[in-house]
Amino acid sequence: MSKAEIVLVVSVSIIRDGKLLMVKENKPAVRNKWNFPGGRIEQGEHIFEAARREAKEETGYDIELTGTTGIYNFISDTNNQVIMFHFIGEIVGGILQIDGSEIMDCKWITASELLIPGLIELRDAGVIKQITNNLLNGKQYSLSLFHPQMNEDNGKVMGE
């Protein structure tokens, strides 16, 4: 077993016609568990860029970020401490494509269905349910909460 670490990740609630797009994981430690599209933030990457990249890689969709439900700090199913920036997004292009290596399937599901015990097996179920409750209760916030990331070398704003 590898040593636990602190992991910075993004995830996105992609919403269409009142439903959320969930992806079925294919990585060994979390195989067959459902999750929001997302993943690790790369070195130097703005969190907005990371969210759009991960959504594209895992679903094939180009998305526009429209808001956030917040920042979540939890111990994951794989025993890492995770700091997750969760966003809300809408599809603006692309087509659904699942590569089969990291993601094995996807489905559209209502937020209420995500809260039904045993309906689908969720990765990090506690945080997914917290995000889902925030969506259902209208706890969504503007992206203006996040200050621009500055490049220290030239003072330019990144990620816009």
Secondary structure, 3 states (H helix, E strand, C coil): CCCCCEEEEEEEEEEECCEEEEEEECCHHHCCCEECCEEECCCCCCHHHHHHHHHHHHHCEEEEEEEEEEEEEEECCCCCEEEEEEEEEEEEEECCCCCCCCEEEEEEECHHHHCCCCCCCECCHHHHHHHHHHHHCCCCECHHHCCCEECCCCCCEECC
